[in-house]
Amino acid sequence: MTAADTPETTFRVVIEIELAADDTARFERLWLTIADEVAGVEGCRGQWLLRHRHRADTLVIMSDWLDEAAFHRFEQGPVHARHREFIRPIRTGGSFSAAYVLHHRPADVSA
């Protein structure tokens, strides 16, 4: 059995959202509303909204899930479908990737 097969392995999703330059603030406000609802979805471990370092018109959504099955339940469910309808009109492109977290070493905050 590999680490990816164990139920405690976090499934991380990274979605780049390309937007028209004047839609980034609108998307950010929209995400803040959506994120509250997604946070309550079973299996969601956390989510982040990031601005791409080199492309001001690209925002990045990163989310962690209990496992791949939990993410797919969300992805195929009504909450995600409703949110896609809000995002689709302002999204001009983007990408999707996902991976299993194999190891995590927290920083030593006492140093």
C-alpha positions as CSV (number, residue, x, y, z in Angstrom):
1,M,0.0,0.0,0.0
2,T,1.3,3.4,-0.9
3,A,0.8,6.7,1.0
4,A,-1.7,7.7,-1.7
5,D,-3.8,4.7,-0.8
6,T,-4.1,5.5,2.9
7,P,-7.3,7.3,4.1
8,E,-5.3,9.9,6.0
9,T,-3.6,11.2,2.9
10,T,-4.6,14.8,2.0
11,F,-5.7,15.4,-1.6
12,R,-4.7,18.9,-2.7
13,V,-6.4,20.6,-5.6
14,V,-4.9,23.7,-7.4
15,I,-7.0,25.6,-9.8
16,E,-5.7,28.6,-11.8
17,I,-8.4,31.0,-12.8
18,E,-7.6,33.5,-15.6
19,L,-9.8,36.6,-15.5
20,A,-10.1,39.9,-17.3
21,A,-8.0,42.4,-15.4
22,D,-11.0,44.3,-14.2
23,D,-12.7,41.1,-12.8
24,T,-10.1,40.1,-10.3
25,A,-11.6,42.1,-7.4
26,R,-15.1,40.9,-8.3
27,F,-13.8,37.3,-8.3
28,E,-12.1,37.8,-4.9
29,R,-15.4,39.0,-3.4
30,L,-17.2,36.1,-5.0
31,W,-14.7,33.6,-3.7
32,L,-15.0,35.0,-0.1
33,T,-18.7,34.2,-0.2
34,I,-18.3,30.8,-1.8
35,A,-15.5,29.8,0.5
36,D,-17.8,30.0,3.5
37,E,-20.1,27.5,2.0
38,V,-17.3,25.2,0.7
39,A,-15.7,25.2,4.2
40,G,-18.8,23.4,5.5
41,V,-18.6,20.6,2.9
42,E,-17.8,17.2,4.4
43,G,-14.1,16.4,3.7
44,C,-12.9,19.9,3.0
45,R,-9.8,20.6,5.1
46,G,-9.1,24.1,4.1
47,Q,-8.8,26.5,1.1
48,W,-6.8,29.4,0.0
49,L,-7.1,32.1,-2.6
50,L,-3.8,33.3,-4.0
51,R,-2.7,35.9,-6.6
52,H,-0.3,34.5,-9.2
53,R,3.2,35.9,-8.8
54,H,3.7,36.9,-12.4
55,R,0.2,37.3,-13.9
56,A,-2.0,39.8,-12.2
57,D,-5.1,38.5,-14.1
58,T,-4.7,35.0,-12.6
59,L,-5.9,33.9,-9.2
60,V,-5.2,30.5,-7.8
61,I,-7.6,28.5,-5.6
62,M,-5.9,25.8,-3.5
63,S,-7.9,23.4,-1.4
64,D,-7.2,20.4,0.7
65,W,-9.5,17.4,1.0
66,L,-9.7,14.4,3.3
67,D,-9.2,12.2,0.3
68,E,-9.8,12.1,-3.5
69,A,-13.3,10.7,-3.0
70,A,-14.4,13.6,-0.8
71,F,-13.2,16.1,-3.5
72,H,-15.1,14.2,-6.2
73,R,-18.3,14.1,-4.1
74,F,-18.0,17.9,-3.8
75,E,-17.1,18.3,-7.5
76,Q,-20.1,16.4,-8.6
77,G,-22.5,17.9,-6.1
78,P,-24.9,20.8,-6.1
79,V,-22.7,23.3,-4.2
80,H,-20.0,23.1,-6.8
81,A,-22.4,23.2,-9.7
82,R,-24.0,26.4,-8.3
83,H,-20.6,28.0,-7.9
84,R,-19.5,27.2,-11.4
85,E,-22.5,29.1,-12.7
86,F,-21.2,32.2,-10.8
87,I,-17.6,31.8,-12.0
88,R,-18.1,30.8,-15.6
89,P,-19.1,34.2,-17.0
90,I,-16.0,36.0,-15.8
91,R,-13.4,33.2,-16.2
92,T,-11.3,33.5,-19.4
93,G,-9.1,30.4,-18.9
94,G,-7.1,28.5,-16.4
95,S,-5.8,25.1,-15.4
96,F,-6.5,22.3,-12.9
97,S,-4.1,20.0,-11.1
98,A,-4.3,17.7,-8.1
99,A,-1.9,15.7,-6.0
100,Y,-1.6,13.7,-2.8
101,V,0.4,15.3,0.0
102,L,3.0,12.7,0.9
103,H,4.8,14.5,3.7
104,H,4.3,17.7,5.6
105,R,6.8,19.2,8.0
106,P,5.6,22.2,9.9
107,A,8.0,25.0,10.5
108,D,9.7,25.3,13.9
109,V,7.9,28.4,15.2
110,S,10.0,28.5,18.4
111,A,13.2,29.4,16.5
